[in-house]
Amino acid sequence: MVRHSVLLEEASKINCNALIAFEPENVFYVTGFWGEAIAVVDGDYTRLIVPWLEVERAKKDGKNCNVIPAERGSSMIKTLLSNIKSDAICTDCNNVSVFEAMKKKISKLVYSMEPFYQSRKIKDGNEIKIIADAAKILDKLFTVCEKTIRVGVTEKQLQATLLYEAVKREAYPPSYKYTLSPLIIASGINSALPHAAPTDRKVRKGDLITIDLTLRHKGYIADATRTFALGRINADMEKVYDAVKEAQEAGLDAAKTGATCGEVDNACRALIERKGYGKYFIHSTGHGIGLEVHEPPWIKAKNEEVLEKNTAITVEPGIYIPNKFGVRIEDSIIVNKKAKILNKFTKELLAL
């Protein structure tokens, strides 16, 4: 019921007295059910509208909500509208036809993700524990990398091994529409691409191999990256690795309650610039994590948003030398007076 109240309080800031959630992350946040559903947060309780094929699962997984069955498709919207009492509603529905159908029946309907994101931003004790457990799974998978990365192994083979080991530990790749591959496995020249997709390239001596693991455990995301070396690497690679490692340490030191997102970004970026690699740090320093891979707050330059206690974020500076190689190091952390770093796997350069 706490989340119900927090959501209504956030909705009131945009002059709404109820919310309708369509996005699975928001439905899950308020009901504990992940699936095809619509959640109505209104008055003293939450209603969860689901198709008949999901009724039993919704009753089993749903918490603090009334489950209402409906036929799939337009019948779900009709059932939704028959269960609406409020006249000023915020929704996360971005389907134009559905939004317009609701708008005909609701006096004031506002599209906004803000009440949902603001409610989800500060993690409670249970959420922090789940994210920490997810981070521990990532650490175990980095140990798998340590044992598996050998000359001749392909990026795709490594990905397959990691996915198998992840599922064994109840961690699953999130659905992320901007990539066709669930993990980033980038060796040699491919490591110069921040979002490289795994290929049939075989790793070889002298490679840097970037492993970016983003996995969901019990609904929540942990996100971490390590860059490994295979055999001896050259001096330029070592210099870049050391610069990224120092920059990440500076970012972690800056990521504390009361700091701005821009200050964390600047801590990483300024160090990389001093080392002479500024133009090769081509993305922001991090992002919020939780029920989505990327969610507020955004750890980017000039963002004046202040970090609050128990916000979950990543710190992930990187340097990418086009057509040569790249390095990224990333941890999931919980913001506090001092950052609580959830990933414990070493950030010393491992030459496998």
N, C-alpha and C positions, 0 to 999 in steps of 0.2 A: 504493500500500500504506500510505502514511502515514495517509490518511483511514480506512482499515480499522482501523488500530491505535488511532487517536483515538476512533473510535466505540466500540470494545470497551472502551477505558479509561473512557469516559463511562458505558457500560452497567454497568460493574462498580460504579459509585457507587450504583446502585440494586439491587445484588446480582443482576445478570444477566450471563450469559456469551455472549450472542448477541443479534442484532437481526434483525427482519424488517421491511422497508420496503415499504409499499404506495404512499405518497404520491409523485407523480412527482418532486417536488423532492428528496426523500431518496434515491430510486432514482438520480436523475441525479448527486447529490453523490458517491455511492460508486462508480457504474459508468460515468458519462458517457453513459448512454442515457436519453432522455426519451421515454416512451411507456407503453403498457399493459404492466405488468411487476410482478414481485415480486422484491426483492433480499434474499438471506439472507447476513448478515455473521456468520461463524462460523469459529472456528479460524484457519487460515492463509490462507484465500481467501474470495472472495465468489461466490455463485451467483446468476445472473440467470435467472429463470423467465419466459418470454415465450410468447404464443400463436404458433402456426406462422406466421401472416402477418407477424410481426415478427422472425422468426429472422435473416434476412439483414441487416436493418438493425441489429439488436442486435449481431451479430458485427462489423459495420463500425464502429459507434459505441462499443461497450462496451470498457472498459479494465480490466485486472486482475480479470477475472471469467470464470467458466465459464457459457456460455449453455446453458440447458436448455429445450427446446421442450415445449409442452403444449397440449392443447385448451383453448379458452376456457371461462370459467365455472367450475363446480365442479371440473372436471378440473385446473385450475391449482392449486386448494387441495390436491387429492389429491397432485399432483406435489410441491407445497411440503412437505407433511407427510412424504412419503417421503424427502425430502432434509434432514430435521432430525435433528441428532445431540445438540444441547444440551438441557438440562432446565430452564434458567432464562432466559427470553427476553423481551426488550422489543420491543414492536411499536408502530407508529403507526396500526394498523388501527382505524378507528372505526366499521366496519360490524359491528353487533351479531351478526348471524347468522354471519358469517365468523369473528369473534372467538370465539364460543361453539364453533364447529366445531373451531377450532385448540386451544381450551382443553381439549377432551376428550382430545387426544393429547399435550399438553405439560404436564409436571408443574407448572411455574410460568410463567404468561404475564402480563406486565404491560403495560398500555397507558400509554405516556408519550412525549411529544414531546421531553422534556428532553434526553436524550442526543443526539438529532439536532440540536436547536437549539444546544446548547452546542458541539457539534463544528463546526457551520457558522458560528458567530458570529465567530470570528477568521479573517479572509481571508488566503489565501496570496498570493504575488506574482502568480500567474497570474490569480486571481480579481480582485485589485485592478486589474490592467491591463484586464481585460474591463469592469469597472464604470466605470473611467475612460474607456474607449472609448465606452461607452454614454452617459456624460455628455457627451462631445464631440458625439455625434449630437444630443442634446437642444439643445445650444447652437446647432447648425446649424439646427435647427427653429425656435428663437426668432428667428433671422435671417430665416427664411421668414415668420414672423409679422410681423416688422417691415416686410416688403415687401408682405404680403397684406392686413393689416388696413386696410380703407378703408370709408368711409361706404357702407352698403347691403349689405355682405357679411354673410351670416348666420352664426350660430355653427356650424350644421351644415356649411355650405360650408367654413368654416375648418378644421373637424375633418377633413373629407374630404381637403383639400389636405395637411394635416399627416400624415395616415395614409399617403397616397400617397408623400410625401417620406420618411417614416420607413421604409417597406418598401424603398424604393430603396436605403436605407443599412443594410439588414439589421437593422432594429429593428422589433419587433412588439408590439402591445398584449397585456399579460398577461390571462389569464382571471381576472376578479375578480367574484365572485358577488354583491357588494352593489351593483353598478351595471350598467345596461344599455348604457352608452356607454363606450368605451375611454379617452377623454380628457375632461378638464374644460375646457370653453370657456364662460366666464361673463361676459357683458357687461352693463353698466348695472345695473339692479336685480337681475339674476340673480347678480351677483358677491357679493351679500350671503349667498349660499348656499354654504358651503364645498365641498359635493359636488354642485354643480349639474350637470345633464345638458344637453348642447347642445340648443338649440331653433332654431326658424325665425326668431327675433328678429334683426332687422338692426341692426348696430352703427351708432351715430350720434355726431355731434360731442358732446363733453362726457362721453363714456362712459369708465369704467375697464373694462378687459377683462383678466380673470384667465385665464391659460393654464397649466394644470397638466399636465405631460407625464410619464407613467409608462410606460416602454417596456422591453422585454426584448431584450437583445443577447447572442447565444451563451449563452443560458440565464439571464443575470444582469440584474437590474433597476437602472436609474438613475431618479431621481425629482427633478424640479425644477419650480419655478413662478416665473413672472414676471407682473407686472401692468403692462399698458401703458395709456397714455392716448390717446384719439383727439381731437386738437385741444386746445383750452383746457379745463381742468377748474377747478372752483371751489376756494376756499381751504380748505374743510373736507376735501375729497379730498386736497389737497396735504399738510395736516397729518397726516392718517391715514397717507398713504404714507410720510412722513418718520418717523413713529413706528414703523411696521413695519420700515422699513429699519434704523433704529437698534437696534431690538430684535433683529433677525436678526444684526447685527454683534456685539452683546453675546453672543448665543448661540453664535456661531462662536468667539468668543474664549474662552468657557467650556468648549467641547467639546474637551477634551484628556485625555490619558492620566492616570488617577487621579481625575478629577472624577466626581461621581455624576451619574446621569441627572437627578435632581431639581435639582441645581445648574444644569445647562444650561437646564432648563425655567424655573427661577426667574430666571435672568439675562434671559431674554426677557420673562417675565411681569411682573417688577418694573418694568422700564422702561415697558412698556405701561400698567401701573397708574399710574405717576408722571405719565404723559401724560394720564391721565383716561379711558382707554379699557378699563380692566381687565375690565369686564363684557361687552365685545364680543370678547374673546379666548376663544373657546368650545371649543377643542380642545387637545390636548397639543401640545408643541413639535416632536415628531418621533418617529422609529421606526427600527429597524434595517432595512436592505435587503440583498438578496443574491439568493437563488433565489426569494424571495417578495417581494411588494410591502411587506407589513408583517410583520416578524419581530422577535424580541428583538435588542437591548435596547429598552425603551420609554422615550422621553424625555418623561417626565411628572412632574407634581408629586409630591414626597415619595418618589420611587423612589430608594432608597439603593444600587442596583446601581452598581458602579464601572465606568467605561468603560475598556476595555483597548485596548492598541495594535493597530492594524489591524482594528478594528471599523468597519464601514460603516454610517453613519446619515444621517438627514436632519435639518436644522434649518429649521423652517417656521412661524414665528409668523404670525398673521393677525388682522385686525380686521374685523368684519362688522357693519355698521349696518343693522338690519332694514328692509326695504322701501326701502332707499336704494342702498347700494353696499358693496363689500368690497375688501380688499387682502390678498394673501398673497405672500410671497417665500420661496423654498425652494431649498436646494442639497443635493446629495449630497456627503458628505465622508468621508474616512478619518481616524479618530482617531489622533493621534500626540501628541508633546510640544506641537505646534501643529497645529491642524486642517489637513489637506490638502483644500482646497476643489476639488472636481472640476469644477464648473460655472464657466465663465469669462465667460459672457454678462453684460453690464453690469446692475447693479442701480440705476443712475440712472434716474429716471423718464423714459421716452421718450414724448414727445408726437408721435404720428404724424400 
